[in-house]
Amino acid sequence: MRPHLLRVTAFGAFGGTAEVPFGALADSGLFLLHGETGAGKTTLLDAIGFALYGRVPGERNKAKRLRSDHASAAARTEVMFETTIGERHLRITRRPQQVRPKLHGPGTTSEPAKILLAEETGGTWHTISTRAKEADDEIADAMGMSAEQFFQVVLLPQGRFARFLHADADERRALLQKLFRTDRFRSVEDWLAERRRATHDRVLEADQ
């Protein structure tokens, strides 16, 4: 995955709109997110997780507090993430479920979660889906890993690295096989083992 642009509005620490041009930052090959406590560093990482999977990593997801406390009542909480995943140039725009003022009359109303998944081909953006399940499946298929796997090895929440290191061998093996796509090597290993057993049986039968 190669990020290009992240834009957040009324999300986490950002009451207004903020953009991060990852494409320009990545020209040097490596960059650092740096700032004072509360500046919004974790919010930017949360926003990437939310755009891709509709949730944020770690305990913060349980709080369900994606909307910024500093946002105006009229502002819509939204994350737009433009990225290249494999050969696909995608733009994901998500809004969580949120309360907004009614368009007519006093009071508020609950606005359902929304997503817009688009792909750029030949210099033109085309809408792929606006349905959550369909878009989520499309993104997960492109990523090749679940939200849990992504948060465990790519966007690791603070304090969770030790948990990965101390995971049992089977859990780490399954995760690393998925991450590095080593299934084909496991298939070859299984085929060789089966061939060895079959050949051994034929030798025994010939000896008899």
Salt bridges, closest charged atoms under 4 A:
GLU19 OE2 - ARG7 NH1 3.50
ASP46 OD1 - ARG60 NH2 2.63
GLU59 OE1 - LYS62 NZ 3.20
ASP69 OD1 - ARG65 NH2 2.30
GLU78 OE1 - ARG95 NE 2.88
GLU82 OE2 - HIS89 NE2 2.77
GLU111 OE1 - ARG76 NE 3.31
GLU111 OE2 - ARG95 NH1 3.59
GLU111 OE1 - ARG100 NE 2.74
GLU119 OE1 - ARG88 NH2 2.93
GLU120 OE1 - HIS89 ND1 3.23
GLU134 OE2 - ARG131 NH2 2.90
ASP136 OD1 - ARG94 NH2 2.56
ASP137 OD2 - LYS133 NZ 2.61
GLU138 OE2 - ARG88 NH1 2.93
GLU148 OE2 - ARG55 NH1 2.87
ASP170 OD1 - ARG173 NH1 2.70
ASP190 OD1 - ARG186 NE 3.44
GLU194 OE1 - ARG197 NH2 2.78
